[in-house]
Amino acid sequence: MKKDRILLDHGSGGRMANRLIAEMMLPLFDNPMLSRLDDGASFDIPDGRMAFSTDSYVVDPLFFPGGNIGDLAINGTVNDIAMCGALPLYLSAGLIIEEGFPMQDLEAILRSMSISAEKAGVKIVTGDTKVVPRGAADKIFINTSGIGQIPEGVNVSGENARPGDKIIVSGTIGDHGITILHQREGLSFDAQMKSDSAPLNHLVARMLNITKNIHVLRDPTRGGVATALNEIAAKSNVGIRIRESDIPVKKNVAGFCSILGLDPLFVANEGKLIAFVEKRHADEVLRAVKEDSCGRDARIIGEVVSLHCGKVIMETAIGGERIVNMLTGEQLPRIC
């Protein structure tokens, strides 16, 4: 088998495809459900409610400071499940690979997926690999789907925001999007940019140990914090007020956004969450978030109000107010 490049034969379902699975994928993702190599995974589930999510990853560039397309795919789907208040359990992984893709890069991507799955405590139990001719795809695309169990008493939804809820953001915003832009454009700034890509399920579990009265969880990926808040305001038919001075943004990210005319509120994140928590529990939940490595820069940035339903209003640093709208158009394509 030619070992340095992906060939069309690797996606044929024949000998080369089986060797690719046996020699590279199974050793990295090995578990009893996957090793059977059935068309799907069979497993017992506990009684109760389940969460299910799927997403596809086409990020460019594939490798960037703080991660690559592989761990991004695992973390992204783990986080989608966690934002339902669920404990992520099992993932699938589908790969679409362009003919000629370097085998060394594929192995690095798969290894990072394995490490990320182990860190999140999930298993990749089924998957699929397709190879397309040169030019039919851009290097590699990944789809991951996941399921998880929702604990009893947990009811998290974008429809559940209530007046009085405090809004917590788990850390600095805009890190991922600005890192991707920095790498993609080859811009030379002294400031070191690094993606915030990380699994947030352990952080969510820590929060739910404090209280089940967490009404909304959202990871503000494409469209950033502004878009996520607008979606929640509309779905819950409430108003949202946030304070510019309380929104955590790293100095290098803020400076980069200022130079390029971008607003950090609209820049993508891959390792941050927004939580709407009952006022009486907010301070305790915030302390718990800050104890987690993914939440050290967490802040309460605002609250839910009964006025201006469906709108997000920001109190500016200079004492004024402005409406924060949802992102229009694609600020930065292929961000995840």
C-alpha positions as CSV (number, residue, x, y, z in Angstrom):
1,M,0.0,0.0,0.0
2,K,1.3,3.4,-0.9
3,K,1.7,5.1,2.4
4,D,2.4,8.8,1.8
5,R,-0.8,9.8,-0.1
6,I,-4.5,9.0,-0.2
7,L,-5.5,7.2,-3.4
8,L,-9.0,6.7,-4.8
9,D,-8.6,3.1,-4.0
10,H,-8.6,4.0,-0.3
11,G,-12.3,4.8,-0.7
12,S,-13.2,1.8,-2.7
13,G,-14.4,-0.4,0.1
14,G,-11.9,-3.0,-1.0
15,R,-8.5,-4.1,0.2
16,M,-6.9,-0.7,0.4
17,A,-9.9,0.8,2.3
18,N,-9.9,-2.1,4.7
19,R,-6.1,-1.7,5.3
20,L,-6.6,2.1,6.0
21,I,-9.2,1.3,8.6
22,A,-7.3,-1.6,10.2
23,E,-3.9,0.0,10.2
24,M,-4.7,3.7,11.0
25,M,-8.2,4.2,12.3
26,L,-9.0,1.2,14.5
27,P,-5.8,1.5,16.6
28,L,-6.7,5.1,17.3
29,F,-10.4,4.7,18.0
30,D,-10.5,1.1,19.2
31,N,-13.5,0.1,21.4
32,P,-15.7,-3.0,21.3
33,M,-18.5,-1.3,19.4
34,L,-16.4,0.0,16.7
35,S,-14.1,-3.0,16.3
36,R,-17.1,-5.1,15.2
37,L,-17.1,-3.0,12.0
38,D,-20.8,-3.3,11.5
39,D,-22.8,-0.8,9.4
40,G,-23.8,0.9,12.6
41,A,-23.1,0.7,16.3
42,S,-25.4,-1.2,18.7
43,F,-25.5,-0.3,22.4
44,D,-27.8,-0.2,25.4
45,I,-29.0,3.2,26.6
46,P,-30.2,4.2,30.0
47,D,-33.8,5.2,30.6
48,G,-34.6,8.8,30.1
49,R,-34.1,11.6,27.5
50,M,-31.3,11.7,24.9
51,A,-29.7,14.4,22.8
52,F,-28.5,14.0,19.2
53,S,-26.6,16.4,17.0
54,T,-24.6,16.4,13.8
55,D,-22.2,18.9,12.2
56,S,-19.7,19.1,9.3
57,Y,-16.3,20.7,9.4
58,V,-14.6,22.3,6.4
59,V,-12.2,24.7,8.2
60,D,-9.4,26.4,6.2
61,P,-6.6,26.1,7.1
62,L,-6.7,22.5,8.4
63,F,-4.0,23.1,11.0
64,F,-3.9,26.3,13.1
65,P,-2.5,27.4,16.5
66,G,-4.6,25.6,19.2
67,G,-5.9,22.8,17.0
68,N,-6.8,21.3,13.7
69,I,-9.9,20.1,11.8
70,G,-9.8,16.8,13.7
71,D,-10.1,18.0,17.3
72,L,-12.4,20.8,16.1
73,A,-14.8,18.2,14.8
74,I,-14.8,16.2,18.0
75,N,-15.0,19.3,20.3
76,G,-17.8,20.9,18.2
77,T,-20.1,17.9,18.3
78,V,-19.4,17.2,22.0
79,N,-20.2,20.8,22.7
80,D,-23.5,20.7,20.7
81,I,-24.6,17.8,22.9
82,A,-23.4,19.5,26.1
83,M,-25.4,22.6,25.2
84,C,-28.5,20.4,25.4
85,G,-27.5,19.8,29.1
86,A,-26.6,16.2,28.1
87,L,-23.7,14.0,28.9
88,P,-22.1,13.1,25.5
89,L,-21.6,9.4,25.1
90,Y,-21.0,8.3,21.5
91,L,-19.8,9.9,18.2
92,S,-19.7,8.9,14.6
93,A,-17.0,10.3,12.2
94,G,-17.4,10.6,8.5
95,L,-14.4,11.6,6.3
96,I,-14.4,12.9,2.8
97,I,-10.8,13.0,1.6
98,E,-9.4,14.3,-1.7
99,E,-7.2,12.0,-3.7
100,G,-3.6,12.9,-3.1
101,F,-4.1,14.1,0.5
102,P,-0.9,13.4,2.5
103,M,-1.1,10.3,4.7
104,Q,1.0,12.0,7.3
105,D,-1.6,14.8,7.7
106,L,-4.4,12.3,7.9
107,E,-2.7,10.5,10.6
108,A,-2.1,13.7,12.6
109,I,-5.8,14.7,12.2
110,L,-7.0,11.2,13.3
111,R,-4.6,11.2,16.3
112,S,-5.9,14.6,17.4
113,M,-9.5,13.3,17.1
114,S,-8.6,10.3,19.3
115,I,-6.9,12.5,21.9
116,S,-9.9,14.9,22.0
117,A,-12.4,12.1,22.3
118,E,-10.5,10.7,25.2
119,K,-10.3,14.1,26.9
120,A,-14.0,14.6,26.5
121,G,-14.8,11.0,27.7
122,V,-16.6,9.9,24.5
123,K,-16.2,7.0,22.2
124,I,-16.2,7.1,18.4
125,V,-18.2,4.0,17.7
126,T,-19.0,4.2,13.9
127,G,-17.8,6.0,10.9
128,D,-17.3,6.2,7.1
129,T,-14.5,7.2,4.7
130,K,-15.0,8.4,1.1
131,V,-12.2,9.4,-1.3
132,V,-13.1,11.7,-4.2
133,P,-11.0,12.6,-7.2
134,R,-8.5,15.5,-7.1
135,G,-10.4,18.8,-7.3
136,A,-13.7,17.3,-6.2
137,A,-13.1,18.5,-2.6
138,D,-10.7,20.7,-0.8
139,K,-8.3,18.3,1.0
140,I,-10.5,16.9,3.7
141,F,-14.0,17.4,5.2
142,I,-15.2,15.8,8.4
143,N,-18.7,15.1,9.6
144,T,-19.3,14.1,13.2
145,S,-22.6,13.1,14.9
146,G,-23.2,12.5,18.5
147,I,-25.7,11.3,21.1
148,G,-25.8,11.9,24.8
149,Q,-28.0,11.4,27.9
150,I,-29.9,14.3,29.5
151,P,-29.9,13.9,33.3
152,E,-33.3,13.9,35.1
153,G,-34.5,17.4,35.9
154,V,-32.5,19.2,33.3
155,N,-34.4,21.2,30.7
156,V,-32.1,23.4,28.6
157,S,-33.4,25.2,25.5
158,G,-33.1,28.4,23.6
159,E,-36.8,28.9,24.4
160,N,-36.3,28.9,28.2
161,A,-34.8,32.3,28.9
162,R,-36.8,34.2,31.6
163,P,-36.7,37.8,32.8
164,G,-34.2,38.0,35.7
165,D,-31.9,35.4,34.3
166,K,-28.2,36.4,34.5
167,I,-26.1,35.8,31.4
168,I,-22.7,34.2,31.9
169,V,-20.0,33.9,29.2
170,S,-17.4,31.4,30.0
171,G,-14.3,33.3,28.8
172,T,-12.8,35.6,26.2
173,I,-14.6,35.9,22.9
174,G,-13.4,35.9,19.3
175,D,-10.2,33.8,19.9
176,H,-11.0,31.1,17.3
177,G,-12.2,33.3,14.5
178,I,-9.3,35.7,14.7
179,T,-6.8,32.9,14.9
180,I,-8.2,31.4,11.7
181,L,-8.2,34.8,9.9
182,H,-4.7,35.4,11.1
183,Q,-3.4,32.1,9.7
184,R,-5.4,32.2,6.5
185,E,-4.2,35.6,5.5
186,G,-0.6,35.1,6.7
187,L,-0.8,38.4,8.6
188,S,2.3,39.2,10.6
189,F,1.5,40.6,14.0
190,D,3.6,40.2,17.1
191,A,0.6,39.1,19.1
192,Q,0.2,35.3,19.4
193,M,-3.2,34.1,18.3
194,K,-4.5,30.7,19.5
195,S,-7.9,29.0,18.9
196,D,-10.0,28.3,22.0
197,S,-11.2,24.9,20.6
198,A,-12.0,22.7,23.6
199,P,-14.7,20.2,24.9
200,L,-17.1,21.9,27.3
201,N,-19.0,18.9,28.6
202,H,-17.0,18.7,31.8
203,L,-17.7,22.4,32.4
204,V,-21.4,22.0,31.8
205,A,-21.5,19.0,34.3
206,R,-19.8,21.2,36.9
207,M,-22.5,23.9,36.4
208,L,-25.3,21.4,36.6
209,N,-23.9,20.0,39.8
210,I,-24.6,23.5,41.3
211,T,-28.2,23.8,40.0
212,K,-30.5,22.3,37.4
213,N,-32.0,25.8,37.0
214,I,-29.8,26.6,34.0
215,H,-32.4,27.7,31.4
216,V,-30.2,28.1,28.2
217,L,-26.8,26.9,27.1
218,R,-25.3,27.9,23.8
219,D,-21.8,27.7,22.2
220,P,-21.5,30.9,20.1
221,T,-19.7,29.5,17.1
222,R,-20.5,31.0,13.6
223,G,-22.1,34.4,14.1
224,G,-20.5,34.8,17.5
225,V,-22.0,35.9,20.8
226,A,-24.2,38.6,19.1
227,T,-26.0,36.1,16.9
228,A,-26.5,33.5,19.7
229,L,-28.0,36.2,22.0
230,N,-30.4,37.4,19.2
231,E,-31.5,33.8,18.5
232,I,-32.3,33.3,22.2
233,A,-34.1,36.6,22.6
234,A,-36.3,35.8,19.6
235,K,-37.0,32.2,20.6
236,S,-37.8,33.1,24.2
237,N,-39.6,36.4,23.3
238,V,-37.6,38.3,25.9
239,G,-35.3,41.3,25.9
240,I,-31.6,41.0,26.6
241,R,-29.3,43.7,28.0
242,I,-25.5,43.3,28.0
243,R,-22.7,45.5,29.2
244,E,-19.8,46.2,26.9
245,S,-17.4,46.8,29.8
246,D,-18.1,43.3,31.2
247,I,-17.5,41.4,27.9
248,P,-14.1,39.6,28.1
249,V,-11.9,40.1,25.0
250,K,-8.2,39.5,24.9
251,K,-6.2,42.6,24.1
252,N,-4.6,41.1,21.0
253,V,-8.0,40.0,19.7
254,A,-9.5,43.4,20.4
255,G,-6.6,45.1,18.6
256,F,-6.8,42.9,15.6
257,C,-10.5,43.4,15.3
258,S,-10.0,47.2,15.6
259,I,-7.5,47.2,12.8
260,L,-9.7,45.1,10.5
261,G,-13.0,46.8,11.4
262,L,-14.5,43.7,13.0
263,D,-16.7,43.5,16.2
264,P,-15.6,40.7,18.5
265,L,-19.3,40.0,19.3
266,F,-19.7,38.6,15.8
267,V,-16.5,36.6,15.7
268,A,-16.7,32.8,16.0
269,N,-15.7,30.8,19.2
270,E,-15.1,27.1,19.5
271,G,-14.5,26.7,23.3
272,K,-16.8,29.1,25.0
273,L,-20.4,28.9,26.1
274,I,-23.2,31.3,27.1
275,A,-25.4,30.3,30.0
276,F,-28.7,31.8,31.2
277,V,-29.0,31.1,34.9
278,E,-31.6,32.0,37.5
279,K,-30.4,35.1,39.4
280,R,-30.3,33.3,42.8
281,H,-27.8,30.8,41.5
282,A,-25.8,32.9,39.1
283,D,-22.9,33.9,41.4
284,E,-22.4,30.3,42.6
285,V,-22.5,29.0,39.0
286,L,-20.0,31.6,38.0
287,R,-17.6,30.5,40.7
288,A,-17.9,26.9,39.5
289,V,-17.2,28.0,36.0
290,K,-14.1,29.9,37.0
291,E,-12.8,26.8,38.7
292,D,-12.7,24.9,35.4
293,S,-9.7,25.4,33.0
294,C,-12.1,26.4,30.3
295,G,-13.8,29.1,32.4
296,R,-11.1,31.1,34.2
297,D,-12.1,34.3,32.4
298,A,-15.8,33.9,32.8
299,R,-18.0,36.9,33.5
300,I,-21.6,37.8,34.0
301,I,-22.2,40.1,31.0
302,G,-25.9,41.0,31.4
303,E,-29.4,39.9,32.1
304,V,-32.8,39.0,30.6
305,V,-35.5,41.7,30.8
306,S,-39.2,41.9,30.0
307,L,-38.7,45.0,27.8
308,H,-37.8,45.3,24.1
309,C,-38.7,41.6,23.5
310,G,-36.7,39.9,20.8
311,K,-33.9,42.5,20.9
312,V,-30.4,42.7,22.4
313,I,-29.4,46.0,23.8
314,M,-25.8,46.8,24.8
315,E,-24.8,49.5,27.3
316,T,-21.7,50.9,25.7
317,A,-18.4,51.6,27.5
318,I,-19.0,55.4,27.1
319,G,-22.5,55.2,28.8
320,G,-24.8,55.0,25.7
321,E,-26.9,52.2,24.3
322,R,-27.0,50.5,21.0
323,I,-29.0,47.6,19.4
324,V,-26.9,44.5,18.8
325,N,-28.3,42.9,15.7
326,M,-27.7,39.4,14.3
327,L,-24.8,38.9,11.9
328,T,-25.8,39.5,8.3
329,G,-23.8,37.7,5.7
330,E,-20.8,35.5,6.1
331,Q,-18.1,37.4,8.0
332,L,-15.5,34.7,7.6
333,P,-16.3,31.5,5.5
334,R,-15.0,28.1,6.4
335,I,-14.4,29.0,10.1
336,C,-15.3,25.5,11.3
